[in-house]
Amino acid sequence: MSTLSTGGDRTEPDWPWRETRDGLALAVRLTPRGGRDALDGFETLADGRSVLKARVRAAPSEGEANAALIALLAKQIGLPRSQIAIAGGATARLKTVAVQGDPAALAARLRAHFTKT
């Protein structure tokens, strides 16, 4: 389903999240009106940051795309929507998504989801 951008000859991918006190902060590049709801792997931006690429069918008006992103992440990761919120970039393509829970368990769940073949 997804590919990991490992950036050159490094063996470990740069994961697009960091641990926080309450869980994880996930960096996402969202494409609204993307034709389908999907997580499309990782991308390394020009500034070196790693982001999770996501697309949703919803339009970027009245928070519809953000709500669709939250629903998509909840479904893919297997969490209730109440544990996921837009923490930054609500009106931008690049967003920070807060995922509540045990940081180590969440990171393991995300790694497992994105390393499936």
C-alpha positions in Angstrom: 0.0 0.0 0.0 2.8 2.5 0.8 6.4 3.0 0.2 8.9 4.3 2.7 11.1 7.1 1.7 14.5 6.2 3.2 16.5 9.1 1.7 19.6 7.7 0.1 21.5 4.8 1.5 20.1 5.0 5.1 18.6 1.8 6.4 16.1 3.3 8.7 13.3 5.5 7.4 12.6 8.9 8.7 9.2 8.4 10.3 6.9 11.4 10.0 6.0 11.5 13.7 7.5 12.5 17.0 6.5 11.5 20.5 4.7 14.0 22.7 3.5 13.9 26.3 0.0 12.7 25.2 0.9 10.5 22.2 2.3 11.4 18.8 2.5 14.4 16.6 2.1 13.2 13.0 3.2 15.3 10.0 0.7 15.0 7.1 0.6 16.4 3.6 -3.1 16.4 2.7 -4.5 16.5 -0.8 -8.2 17.4 -0.7 -10.4 16.4 -3.7 -7.9 13.6 -4.2 -10.4 11.2 -5.9 -10.3 8.6 -3.1 -9.6 8.4 0.6 -6.1 6.8 1.0 -2.8 7.0 2.8 -0.1 7.0 0.1 3.1 6.4 2.0 5.8 8.8 3.0 7.5 11.7 1.2 10.6 13.7 2.1 10.0 17.4 1.5 12.6 19.8 0.0 13.5 20.9 3.6 14.2 17.3 4.6 11.1 16.7 6.7 9.3 13.5 6.3 5.5 13.6 5.9 2.7 11.1 5.6 0.9 11.6 2.2 -2.9 11.4 2.5 -5.7 12.1 0.1 -9.4 12.5 0.7 -12.4 13.0 -1.6 -13.8 15.9 0.5 -13.4 19.5 -0.5 -11.2 21.8 1.7 -14.2 23.9 2.8 -15.8 24.2 6.2 -13.4 21.6 7.7 -14.7 18.8 5.5 -11.2 17.6 4.4 -9.9 17.8 7.9 -12.8 15.7 9.2 -12.2 13.2 6.4 -8.5 13.0 7.2 -9.3 12.3 10.9 -11.8 9.5 9.9 -9.3 8.0 7.4 -6.5 7.9 10.0 -8.8 6.5 12.7 -9.9 3.7 10.3 -6.4 2.9 9.1 -4.7 3.0 12.5 -7.6 1.4 14.3 -8.3 4.2 16.8 -11.5 6.1 17.7 -11.8 9.5 16.0 -11.9 11.1 19.5 -8.1 10.2 19.9 -7.1 12.1 16.7 -7.2 15.9 16.2 -5.7 18.5 13.9 -3.1 20.3 16.0 -1.7 22.6 13.4 -2.1 23.7 9.8 -5.9 23.4 9.8 -6.2 25.5 6.6 -2.9 24.4 5.0 -1.9 21.3 3.1 0.9 20.5 5.6 -0.7 19.6 8.9 0.3 18.3 12.3 -2.1 15.7 13.6 -2.2 14.9 17.3 -2.8 11.2 18.1 -3.5 10.5 21.7 -2.4 7.3 23.5 0.8 5.6 24.6 3.5 7.0 22.3 5.5 3.7 22.0 2.4 1.6 21.2 1.2 4.2 18.7 4.6 4.3 17.0 4.7 0.5 16.8 1.2 0.4 15.4 2.1 3.0 12.7 5.4 1.2 11.8 3.6 -2.1 11.5 0.8 -0.5 9.3 3.3 1.1 6.9 5.8 -1.8 6.6 3.2 -4.3 5.4 3.8 -5.6 1.9 
